[in-house]
Amino acid sequence: MTNAKLTLVRELLEAGGLRIGGEYRLRSGTVSRIYIDARRLYSRPLGRRVAAFLLARSVEELGATYDAVVGVATGGIGWGVLVAEVLGVASGYVRPEPKDHGLRRLVEGVEEGSRIVIVDDVATTGGALLDAVRAAEASGYRVVGAVVIFDRCMGAAERMDEAGIPYKRVMTIRELLSFARDMGVDTSAAEDEVANLRC
């Protein structure tokens, strides 16, 4: 497992998917000196295979019975497809708000009433995950878990726990920066920020 995580981080770095220093506004509104662009892994065949494998293992570690893996629009859509392929189950995606045309669905590609695991690339406060959970449940799906590649440790785990949703992460931001540091990346600009995180 450690070797797979090392490979994942190496692939992320080589793809330019980790930036340290500067100021980056996150979806949550928080400003961070660390930016994780997991979408960059889509362009790396090895990186996306390893990420999909690690996500699939995390889904299995939930211990839940599920019918489908559903990605969060938009960053998690590709991961949902890749993980579903590894696990041999149905795949779809969930958007936070319905389209203003067509059938106005919140969840696409998966039969209504299915037991689903929600997948995303990066979690910060858990707001996007919680929005996805609420949207799926409001549409008649049973959410049995949520899994992300990278957890920025700013409340996502606690938020999922409060919502009663089993939650797994492939890697915390502390692990990511530790691996990156071991690979020669200067992480000093992020040290103060990471010191105050909840993992």
One Martini backbone bead per residue (centre of mass of N, CA, C, O) as a GRO file, in nm:
protein
  199
    1MET     BB    1   0.058   0.063  -0.021
    2THR     BB    2   0.298   0.258   0.001
    3ASN     BB    3   0.393   0.228  -0.292
    4ALA     BB    4   0.134   0.339  -0.417
    5LYS     BB    5   0.149   0.617  -0.283
    6LEU     BB    6   0.420   0.700  -0.398
    7THR     BB    7   0.332   0.687  -0.691
    8LEU     BB    8   0.108   0.893  -0.673
    9VAL     BB    9   0.285   1.134  -0.589
   10ARG     BB   10   0.481   1.126  -0.825
   11GLU     BB   11   0.264   1.171  -1.041
   12LEU     BB   12   0.159   1.440  -0.934
   13LEU     BB   13   0.427   1.593  -0.957
   14GLU     BB   14   0.483   1.538  -1.264
   15ALA     BB   15   0.194   1.684  -1.335
   16GLY     BB   16   0.157   1.945  -1.145
   17GLY     BB   17  -0.054   1.883  -0.876
   18LEU     BB   18   0.151   2.051  -0.678
   19ARG     BB   19   0.117   2.348  -0.476
   20ILE     BB   20   0.352   2.573  -0.313
   21GLY     BB   21   0.245   2.859  -0.243
   22GLY     BB   22   0.081   3.117  -0.224
   23GLU     BB   23  -0.272   3.173  -0.324
   24TYR     BB   24  -0.568   2.964  -0.261
   25ARG     BB   25  -0.895   2.937  -0.351
   26LEU     BB   26  -1.142   2.754  -0.223
   27ARG     BB   27  -1.455   2.633  -0.227
   28SER     BB   28  -1.493   2.711   0.087
   29GLY     BB   29  -1.304   3.000   0.093
   30THR     BB   30  -1.041   2.917   0.157
   31VAL     BB   31  -0.704   3.000   0.215
   32SER     BB   32  -0.417   2.856   0.051
   33ARG     BB   33  -0.072   2.722   0.008
   34ILE     BB   34  -0.230   2.468  -0.109
   35TYR     BB   35  -0.244   2.278  -0.421
   36ILE     BB   36  -0.473   2.028  -0.550
   37ASP     BB   37  -0.451   1.863  -0.882
   38ALA     BB   38  -0.600   1.567  -0.964
   39ARG     BB   39  -0.661   1.599  -1.271
   40ARG     BB   40  -0.367   1.549  -1.369
   41LEU     BB   41  -0.390   1.229  -1.353
   42TYR     BB   42  -0.545   1.173  -1.620
   43SER     BB   43  -0.264   1.204  -1.798
   44ARG     BB   44  -0.172   0.946  -1.616
   45PRO     BB   45  -0.183   0.620  -1.642
   46LEU     BB   46  -0.057   0.536  -1.371
   47GLY     BB   47  -0.192   0.739  -1.181
   48ARG     BB   48  -0.491   0.655  -1.239
   49ARG     BB   49  -0.462   0.356  -1.163
   50VAL     BB   50  -0.369   0.395  -0.871
   51ALA     BB   51  -0.602   0.571  -0.774
   52ALA     BB   52  -0.825   0.366  -0.842
   53PHE     BB   53  -0.720   0.139  -0.661
   54LEU     BB   54  -0.724   0.297  -0.390
   55LEU     BB   55  -1.022   0.367  -0.399
   56ALA     BB   56  -1.131   0.078  -0.416
   57ARG     BB   57  -1.017  -0.010  -0.144
   58SER     BB   58  -1.175   0.198   0.020
   59VAL     BB   59  -1.452   0.097  -0.054
   60GLU     BB   60  -1.411  -0.189   0.066
   61GLU     BB   61  -1.345  -0.080   0.364
   62LEU     BB   62  -1.637   0.002   0.437
   63GLY     BB   63  -1.832  -0.267   0.422
   64ALA     BB   64  -2.036  -0.219   0.201
   65THR     BB   65  -2.331  -0.233   0.023
   66TYR     BB   66  -2.322  -0.195  -0.338
   67ASP     BB   67  -2.410  -0.076  -0.682
   68ALA     BB   68  -2.246   0.208  -0.690
   69VAL     BB   69  -2.040   0.463  -0.840
   70VAL     BB   70  -2.028   0.818  -0.751
   71GLY     BB   71  -1.953   1.116  -0.882
   72VAL     BB   72  -1.847   1.440  -0.837
   73ALA     BB   73  -1.926   1.729  -0.962
   74THR     BB   74  -1.649   1.718  -1.158
   75GLY     BB   75  -1.386   1.585  -1.026
   76GLY     BB   76  -1.536   1.280  -0.975
   77ILE     BB   77  -1.629   1.147  -1.239
   78GLY     BB   78  -1.379   0.988  -1.338
   79TRP     BB   79  -1.338   0.827  -1.075
   80GLY     BB   80  -1.605   0.679  -1.078
   81VAL     BB   81  -1.551   0.522  -1.338
   82LEU     BB   82  -1.280   0.384  -1.261
   83VAL     BB   83  -1.379   0.240  -1.002
   84ALA     BB   84  -1.614   0.083  -1.126
   85GLU     BB   85  -1.432  -0.081  -1.314
   86VAL     BB   86  -1.270  -0.225  -1.095
   87LEU     BB   87  -1.547  -0.334  -0.941
   88GLY     BB   88  -1.793  -0.398  -1.140
   89VAL     BB   89  -1.988  -0.141  -1.155
   90ALA     BB   90  -2.178   0.107  -1.150
   91SER     BB   91  -2.208   0.443  -1.298
   92GLY     BB   92  -2.191   0.795  -1.197
   93TYR     BB   93  -2.344   1.120  -1.117
   94VAL     BB   94  -2.337   1.420  -0.909
   95ARG     BB   95  -2.525   1.709  -0.862
   96PRO     BB   96  -2.618   1.987  -0.671
   97GLU     BB   97  -2.793   2.071  -0.928
   98PRO     BB   98  -3.023   2.097  -1.147
   99LYS     BB   99  -3.105   2.118  -1.441
  100ASP     BB  100  -3.283   2.347  -1.674
  101HIS     BB  101  -3.316   2.069  -1.831
  102GLY     BB  102  -3.483   1.813  -1.920
  103LEU     BB  103  -3.498   1.592  -1.635
  104ARG     BB  104  -3.355   1.723  -1.379
  105ARG     BB  105  -3.119   1.567  -1.266
  106LEU     BB  106  -2.886   1.477  -1.010
  107VAL     BB  107  -2.865   1.178  -1.110
  108GLU     BB  108  -2.646   0.992  -1.324
  109GLY     BB  109  -2.652   0.646  -1.453
  110VAL     BB  110  -2.845   0.555  -1.206
  111GLU     BB  111  -3.056   0.373  -1.044
  112GLU     BB  112  -3.309   0.424  -0.866
  113GLY     BB  113  -3.233   0.317  -0.526
  114SER     BB  114  -2.949   0.290  -0.503
  115ARG     BB  115  -2.647   0.188  -0.374
  116ILE     BB  116  -2.400   0.435  -0.282
  117VAL     BB  117  -2.078   0.563  -0.369
  118ILE     BB  118  -1.895   0.847  -0.304
  119VAL     BB  119  -1.670   1.031  -0.526
  120ASP     BB  120  -1.356   1.213  -0.483
  121ASP     BB  121  -1.065   1.392  -0.488
  122VAL     BB  122  -1.119   1.648  -0.285
  123ALA     BB  123  -1.115   1.735   0.065
  124THR     BB  124  -1.207   1.969   0.308
  125THR     BB  125  -1.499   2.031   0.468
  126GLY     BB  126  -1.736   1.859   0.298
  127GLY     BB  127  -1.946   2.020   0.127
  128ALA     BB  128  -1.959   1.862  -0.143
  129LEU     BB  129  -2.032   1.591  -0.021
  130LEU     BB  130  -2.291   1.678   0.125
  131ASP     BB  131  -2.437   1.776  -0.125
  132ALA     BB  132  -2.432   1.499  -0.266
  133VAL     BB  133  -2.585   1.342  -0.055
  134ARG     BB  134  -2.846   1.511  -0.055
  135ALA     BB  135  -2.909   1.483  -0.357
  136ALA     BB  136  -2.928   1.173  -0.362
  137GLU     BB  137  -3.142   1.135  -0.138
  138ALA     BB  138  -3.360   1.322  -0.278
  139SER     BB  139  -3.350   1.098  -0.533
  140GLY     BB  140  -3.351   0.791  -0.389
  141TYR     BB  141  -3.078   0.735  -0.260
  142ARG     BB  142  -2.828   0.523  -0.100
  143VAL     BB  143  -2.582   0.628   0.113
  144VAL     BB  144  -2.286   0.420   0.216
  145GLY     BB  145  -2.055   0.628   0.115
  146ALA     BB  146  -1.723   0.796   0.124
  147VAL     BB  147  -1.456   0.889  -0.116
  148VAL     BB  148  -1.110   0.999  -0.123
  149ILE     BB  149  -0.800   1.087  -0.201
  150PHE     BB  150  -0.783   1.385  -0.070
  151ASP     BB  151  -0.731   1.519   0.263
  152ARG     BB  152  -0.719   1.843   0.419
  153CYS     BB  153  -0.821   1.849   0.721
  154MET     BB  154  -1.112   2.057   0.749
  155GLY     BB  155  -1.386   1.848   0.826
  156ALA     BB  156  -1.493   1.606   0.657
  157ALA     BB  157  -1.500   1.369   0.857
  158GLU     BB  158  -1.692   1.507   1.060
  159ARG     BB  159  -1.926   1.560   0.865
  160MET     BB  160  -1.981   1.265   0.792
  161ASP     BB  161  -2.033   1.168   1.078
  162GLU     BB  162  -2.278   1.356   1.134
  163ALA     BB  163  -2.432   1.223   0.874
  164GLY     BB  164  -2.372   0.900   0.874
  165ILE     BB  165  -2.109   0.867   0.679
  166PRO     BB  166  -1.901   0.669   0.561
  167TYR     BB  167  -1.532   0.725   0.564
  168LYS     BB  168  -1.267   0.768   0.316
  169ARG     BB  169  -0.906   0.789   0.264
  170VAL     BB  170  -0.611   0.769   0.103
  171MET     BB  171  -0.504   1.075   0.181
  172THR     BB  172  -0.342   1.302   0.352
  173ILE     BB  173  -0.181   1.600   0.357
  174ARG     BB  174   0.047   1.503   0.534
  175GLU     BB  175   0.132   1.264   0.362
  176LEU     BB  176   0.183   1.413   0.103
  177LEU     BB  177   0.407   1.605   0.215
  178SER     BB  178   0.595   1.383   0.315
  179PHE     BB  179   0.648   1.250   0.044
  180ALA     BB  180   0.744   1.505  -0.101
  181ARG     BB  181   0.984   1.563   0.083
  182ASP     BB  182   1.128   1.286   0.021
  183MET     BB  183   1.141   1.400  -0.298
  184GLY     BB  184   1.246   1.720  -0.260
  185VAL     BB  185   1.026   1.901  -0.156
  186ASP     BB  186   0.941   2.224  -0.069
  187THR     BB  187   0.728   2.267   0.237
  188SER     BB  188   0.768   2.528   0.419
  189ALA     BB  189   0.516   2.711   0.330
  190ALA     BB  190   0.310   2.481   0.484
  191GLU     BB  191   0.366   2.424   0.787
  192ASP     BB  192   0.169   2.610   0.945
  193GLU     BB  193  -0.092   2.501   0.821
  194VAL     BB  194  -0.057   2.196   0.899
  195ALA     BB  195  -0.034   2.227   1.213
  196ASN     BB  196  -0.369   2.303   1.224
  197LEU     BB  197  -0.473   2.036   1.156
  198ARG     BB  198  -0.714   1.736   1.177
  199CYS     BB  199  -0.447   1.492   1.126
   0.00000   0.00000   0.00000
